[in-house]
Protein backbone atom coordinates (compact mmCIF):
# COMPACT_ATOMS: atom_id res chain seq x y z
CA UNK A 1 0.00 0.00 0.00
CA UNK A 2 2.91 2.31 0.71
CA UNK A 3 4.28 1.70 -2.79
CA UNK A 4 1.01 2.24 -4.71
CA UNK A 5 0.72 5.57 -6.48
CA UNK A 6 -2.12 7.95 -5.71
CA UNK A 7 -5.16 6.63 -7.56
CA UNK A 8 -3.38 3.30 -8.17
CA UNK A 9 -4.72 -0.22 -8.09
CA UNK A 10 -3.62 -3.21 -6.05
CA UNK A 11 -4.51 -6.68 -7.35
CA UNK A 12 -4.65 -9.23 -4.55
CA UNK A 13 -4.01 -12.68 -6.01
CA UNK A 14 -4.21 -15.25 -3.27
CA UNK A 15 -3.48 -14.68 0.41
CA UNK A 16 -1.38 -16.18 3.14
CA UNK A 17 -3.67 -15.02 5.94
CA UNK A 18 -6.56 -17.34 5.19
CA UNK A 19 -10.02 -15.83 5.00
CA UNK A 20 -9.18 -12.86 7.20
CA UNK A 21 -6.56 -10.21 7.41
CA UNK A 22 -6.23 -6.58 8.34
CA UNK A 23 -6.53 -3.92 5.65
CA UNK A 24 -5.24 -0.47 6.63
CA UNK A 25 -8.24 1.39 5.30
CA UNK A 26 -6.93 4.85 6.21
CA UNK A 27 -3.78 4.26 4.13
CA UNK A 28 -5.93 3.07 1.21
CA UNK A 29 -8.14 6.15 1.45
CA UNK A 30 -5.21 8.59 1.63
CA UNK A 31 -3.81 7.04 -1.57
CA UNK A 32 -7.24 6.89 -3.31
CA UNK A 33 -6.19 3.31 -4.08
CA UNK A 34 -8.39 0.49 -5.34
CA UNK A 35 -8.00 -3.06 -4.07
CA UNK A 36 -9.23 -5.85 -6.34
CA UNK A 37 -9.27 -9.47 -5.21
CA UNK A 38 -8.79 -12.18 -7.82
CA UNK A 39 -9.60 -15.86 -7.53
CA UNK A 40 -7.60 -17.93 -9.98
CA UNK A 41 -8.69 -21.48 -9.18
CA UNK A 42 -7.04 -24.45 -7.55
CA UNK A 43 -3.75 -26.18 -8.25
CA UNK A 44 -5.71 -28.96 -9.95
CA UNK A 45 -7.32 -26.42 -12.29
CA UNK A 46 -3.88 -25.07 -13.20
CA UNK A 47 -2.50 -28.55 -13.84
CA UNK A 48 -5.48 -29.37 -16.08
CA UNK A 49 -4.96 -26.13 -18.00
CA UNK A 50 -1.23 -26.81 -18.50
CA UNK A 51 -2.01 -30.31 -19.81
CA UNK A 52 -4.56 -28.84 -22.21
CA UNK A 53 -2.12 -26.24 -23.49
CA UNK A 54 0.57 -28.88 -23.99
CA UNK A 55 -1.87 -31.20 -25.80
CA UNK A 56 -2.98 -28.51 -28.26
CA UNK A 57 0.42 -26.88 -28.81
CA UNK A 58 -1.13 -23.49 -27.99
CA UNK A 59 1.55 -20.81 -27.51
CA UNK A 60 1.23 -17.19 -26.38
CA UNK A 61 1.68 -14.41 -28.91
CA UNK A 62 4.76 -12.43 -27.86
CA UNK A 63 4.54 -8.81 -28.99
CA UNK A 64 7.88 -7.61 -27.64
CA UNK A 65 10.59 -8.50 -25.12
CA UNK A 66 12.54 -6.09 -22.91
CA UNK A 67 15.69 -6.65 -20.90
CA UNK A 68 15.41 -6.13 -17.15
CA UNK A 69 17.40 -2.91 -17.46
CA UNK A 70 14.58 -1.57 -19.71
CA UNK A 71 11.77 -2.43 -17.29
CA UNK A 72 10.52 1.17 -17.21
CA UNK A 73 10.30 1.11 -21.02
CA UNK A 74 8.29 -2.13 -20.84
CA UNK A 75 5.78 -0.52 -18.48
CA UNK A 76 5.53 2.58 -20.68
CA UNK A 77 4.94 0.35 -23.71
CA UNK A 78 2.18 -1.51 -21.87
CA UNK A 79 0.62 1.77 -20.76
CA UNK A 80 0.61 3.03 -24.37
CA UNK A 81 -1.72 0.22 -25.40
CA UNK A 82 0.22 -0.27 -28.64
CA UNK A 83 0.93 -3.94 -27.94
CA UNK A 84 -0.90 -6.95 -29.32
CA UNK A 85 0.00 -10.01 -27.29
CA UNK A 86 2.32 -10.49 -24.37
CA UNK A 87 5.08 -8.14 -23.24
CA UNK A 88 8.01 -10.07 -21.79
CA UNK A 89 10.81 -9.05 -19.48
CA UNK A 90 14.00 -11.09 -19.76
CA UNK A 91 16.54 -11.32 -16.97
C-alpha positions, -999 to +999 in steps of 0.1 A: +000+000+000+029+023+007+043+017-028+010+022-047+007+056-065-021+079-057-052+066-076-034+033-082-047-002-081-036-032-060-045-067-074-047-092-046-040-127-060-042-152-033-035-147+004-014-162+031-037-150+059-066-173+052-100-158+050-092-129+072-066-102+074-062-066+083-065-039+057-052-005+066-082+014+053-069+048+062-038+043+041-059+031+012-081+062+014-052+086+016-038+070-016-072+069-033-062+033-041-084+005-053-080-031-041-092-059-063-093-095-052-088-122-078-096-159-075-076-179-100-087-215-092-070-245-076-037-262-082-057-290-099-073-264-123-039-251-132-025-285-138-055-294-161-050-261-180-012-268-185-020-303-198-046-288-222-021-262-235+006-289-240-019-312-258-030-285-283+004-269-288-011-235-280+015-208-275+012-172-264+017-144-289+048-124-279+045-088-290+079-076-276+106-085-251+125-061-229+157-067-209+154-061-172+174-029-175+146-016-197+118-024-173+105+012-172+103+011-210+083-021-208+058-005-185+055+026-207+049+003-237+022-015-219+006+018-208+006+030-244-017+002-254+002-003-286+009-039-279-009-070-293+000-100-273+023-105-244+051-081-232+080-101-218+108-090-195+140-111-198+165-113-170 
